[in-house]
Amino acid sequence: MKIQLICVGQKMPQWVSQGFQEYSKRLPSHLKLELVEIALPHRHKNADIQRLKDEEGEKMLAAITPQTNIVALDERGQLWNTQQLAFQLQQWMNESSNIALLVGGPDGLSQNCLKRARQKWSLSPLTLPHPLVRVVIAEQLYRAWSLLNNHPYHRE
């Protein structure tokens, strides 16, 4: 199974890349976490934000195969604790479907992305910086996997 973390934005600080890589490499080979970065269009003073969001969304959806299960990271999504995320991960693995986790740019996800999403997931009611979200998702997926496999990383 492959999980694509599709994010708007490139050229992240080194600590973001290192953190993401650290947790993604801990996952077993049958559960591959892949980062796909979509370029953030330049936003000038009079930019048409809706058009930019739509363009970002088109690029995100173009990176996904039609059979992929889409999960939108959205502030209005469901909050999952560790056990609930582990349950979701188990469900995804049971379905043997590839997953795409969509993280929008500074203005959020396009309506097309939100409509195509089978699920909406909120990491927190807090506003998190987009670079940090990549590391948090990778760590939480590893934690969920460790819980499912009785690995000592996660402790109750």
Contacts in CASP RR format, 6 or more apart in sequence:
PFRMAT RR
TARGET T0000
AUTHOR 0000-0000-0000
METHOD contacts of the structure
MODEL  1
MKIQLICVGQKMPQWVSQGFQEYSKRLPSHLKLELVEIALPHRHKNADIQ
RLKDEEGEKMLAAITPQTNIVALDERGQLWNTQQLAFQLQQWMNESSNIA
LLVGGPDGLSQNCLKRARQKWSLSPLTLPHPLVRVVIAEQLYRAWSLLNN
HPYHRE
1 30 0 8 1.000
1 31 0 8 1.000
1 32 0 8 1.000
1 92 0 8 1.000
1 93 0 8 1.000
1 96 0 8 1.000
1 97 0 8 1.000
1 98 0 8 1.000
1 99 0 8 1.000
2 32 0 8 1.000
2 34 0 8 1.000
2 98 0 8 1.000
2 99 0 8 1.000
3 31 0 8 1.000
3 32 0 8 1.000
3 33 0 8 1.000
3 34 0 8 1.000
3 92 0 8 1.000
3 98 0 8 1.000
3 99 0 8 1.000
3 100 0 8 1.000
3 101 0 8 1.000
3 141 0 8 1.000
4 34 0 8 1.000
4 35 0 8 1.000
4 36 0 8 1.000
4 63 0 8 1.000
4 64 0 8 1.000
4 68 0 8 1.000
4 98 0 8 1.000
4 99 0 8 1.000
4 100 0 8 1.000
4 101 0 8 1.000
5 20 0 8 1.000
5 33 0 8 1.000
5 34 0 8 1.000
5 35 0 8 1.000
5 36 0 8 1.000
5 101 0 8 1.000
5 103 0 8 1.000
5 134 0 8 1.000
5 137 0 8 1.000
5 138 0 8 1.000
6 36 0 8 1.000
6 38 0 8 1.000
6 60 0 8 1.000
6 63 0 8 1.000
6 64 0 8 1.000
6 100 0 8 1.000
6 101 0 8 1.000
6 102 0 8 1.000
6 103 0 8 1.000
7 35 0 8 1.000
7 36 0 8 1.000
7 37 0 8 1.000
7 38 0 8 1.000
7 103 0 8 1.000
7 104 0 8 1.000
7 105 0 8 1.000
7 130 0 8 1.000
7 133 0 8 1.000
7 134 0 8 1.000
8 37 0 8 1.000
8 38 0 8 1.000
8 39 0 8 1.000
8 40 0 8 1.000
8 56 0 8 1.000
8 60 0 8 1.000
8 103 0 8 1.000
8 104 0 8 1.000
8 105 0 8 1.000
8 130 0 8 1.000
9 37 0 8 1.000
9 38 0 8 1.000
9 39 0 8 1.000
9 40 0 8 1.000
9 105 0 8 1.000
9 130 0 8 1.000
10 37 0 8 1.000
10 38 0 8 1.000
10 39 0 8 1.000
10 40 0 8 1.000
12 131 0 8 1.000
12 134 0 8 1.000
13 131 0 8 1.000
16 131 0 8 1.000
16 132 0 8 1.000
16 134 0 8 1.000
16 135 0 8 1.000
19 135 0 8 1.000
19 138 0 8 1.000
19 139 0 8 1.000
20 35 0 8 1.000
20 134 0 8 1.000
20 135 0 8 1.000
20 138 0 8 1.000
22 138 0 8 1.000
23 33 0 8 1.000
23 135 0 8 1.000
23 138 0 8 1.000
23 139 0 8 1.000
23 141 0 8 1.000
23 142 0 8 1.000
24 33 0 8 1.000
24 34 0 8 1.000
24 35 0 8 1.000
24 138 0 8 1.000
24 142 0 8 1.000
26 142 0 8 1.000
27 33 0 8 1.000
27 141 0 8 1.000
27 142 0 8 1.000
27 145 0 8 1.000
28 145 0 8 1.000
31 93 0 8 1.000
31 145 0 8 1.000
33 138 0 8 1.000
33 141 0 8 1.000
35 134 0 8 1.000
36 63 0 8 1.000
38 56 0 8 1.000
38 57 0 8 1.000
38 59 0 8 1.000
38 60 0 8 1.000
38 63 0 8 1.000
39 59 0 8 1.000
40 56 0 8 1.000
40 105 0 8 1.000
40 106 0 8 1.000
41 47 0 8 1.000
41 52 0 8 1.000
41 55 0 8 1.000
41 56 0 8 1.000
43 49 0 8 1.000
43 52 0 8 1.000
43 106 0 8 1.000
49 107 0 8 1.000
52 107 0 8 1.000
53 105 0 8 1.000
53 107 0 8 1.000
53 108 0 8 1.000
53 109 0 8 1.000
53 110 0 8 1.000
54 110 0 8 1.000
54 111 0 8 1.000
54 112 0 8 1.000
56 104 0 8 1.000
56 105 0 8 1.000
56 110 0 8 1.000
57 104 0 8 1.000
57 109 0 8 1.000
57 110 0 8 1.000
57 112 0 8 1.000
57 113 0 8 1.000
58 110 0 8 1.000
58 112 0 8 1.000
60 100 0 8 1.000
60 102 0 8 1.000
60 104 0 8 1.000
60 109 0 8 1.000
60 110 0 8 1.000
60 113 0 8 1.000
61 112 0 8 1.000
61 113 0 8 1.000
61 116 0 8 1.000
63 100 0 8 1.000
64 70 0 8 1.000
64 100 0 8 1.000
65 98 0 8 1.000
67 97 0 8 1.000
67 98 0 8 1.000
68 97 0 8 1.000
68 98 0 8 1.000
68 99 0 8 1.000
68 100 0 8 1.000
69 92 0 8 1.000
69 95 0 8 1.000
69 97 0 8 1.000
69 98 0 8 1.000
69 99 0 8 1.000
69 100 0 8 1.000
69 118 0 8 1.000
69 119 0 8 1.000
70 99 0 8 1.000
70 100 0 8 1.000
70 102 0 8 1.000
70 113 0 8 1.000
70 116 0 8 1.000
70 117 0 8 1.000
70 118 0 8 1.000
70 119 0 8 1.000
71 99 0 8 1.000
71 100 0 8 1.000
71 101 0 8 1.000
71 102 0 8 1.000
71 117 0 8 1.000
71 118 0 8 1.000
71 119 0 8 1.000
71 120 0 8 1.000
71 121 0 8 1.000
72 102 0 8 1.000
72 109 0 8 1.000
72 113 0 8 1.000
72 114 0 8 1.000
72 117 0 8 1.000
72 119 0 8 1.000
72 120 0 8 1.000
72 121 0 8 1.000
73 101 0 8 1.000
73 102 0 8 1.000
73 103 0 8 1.000
73 104 0 8 1.000
73 109 0 8 1.000
73 120 0 8 1.000
73 121 0 8 1.000
73 122 0 8 1.000
73 123 0 8 1.000
73 133 0 8 1.000
73 137 0 8 1.000
74 108 0 8 1.000
74 109 0 8 1.000
74 114 0 8 1.000
74 117 0 8 1.000
74 120 0 8 1.000
74 121 0 8 1.000
74 122 0 8 1.000
75 122 0 8 1.000
75 125 0 8 1.000
75 127 0 8 1.000
76 120 0 8 1.000
76 122 0 8 1.000
77 120 0 8 1.000
77 121 0 8 1.000
77 122 0 8 1.000
78 119 0 8 1.000
78 120 0 8 1.000
78 121 0 8 1.000
78 122 0 8 1.000
79 122 0 8 1.000
79 124 0 8 1.000
79 125 0 8 1.000
80 88 0 8 1.000
80 121 0 8 1.000
82 140 0 8 1.000
82 143 0 8 1.000
82 144 0 8 1.000
82 147 0 8 1.000
82 154 0 8 1.000
83 147 0 8 1.000
85 140 0 8 1.000
85 141 0 8 1.000
85 143 0 8 1.000
85 144 0 8 1.000
86 144 0 8 1.000
86 145 0 8 1.000
86 147 0 8 1.000
86 148 0 8 1.000
88 119 0 8 1.000
88 144 0 8 1.000
89 141 0 8 1.000
89 144 0 8 1.000
89 145 0 8 1.000
89 148 0 8 1.000
90 148 0 8 1.000
92 99 0 8 1.000
101 121 0 8 1.000
101 137 0 8 1.000
102 109 0 8 1.000
102 113 0 8 1.000
102 117 0 8 1.000
103 130 0 8 1.000
103 133 0 8 1.000
103 134 0 8 1.000
103 137 0 8 1.000
104 113 0 8 1.000
104 130 0 8 1.000
105 130 0 8 1.000
106 130 0 8 1.000
114 120 0 8 1.000
123 133 0 8 1.000
123 136 0 8 1.000
123 137 0 8 1.000
123 140 0 8 1.000
128 136 0 8 1.000
142 153 0 8 1.000
143 153 0 8 1.000
143 154 0 8 1.000
145 151 0 8 1.000
146 152 0 8 1.000
146 153 0 8 1.000
146 154 0 8 1.000
147 154 0 8 1.000
END
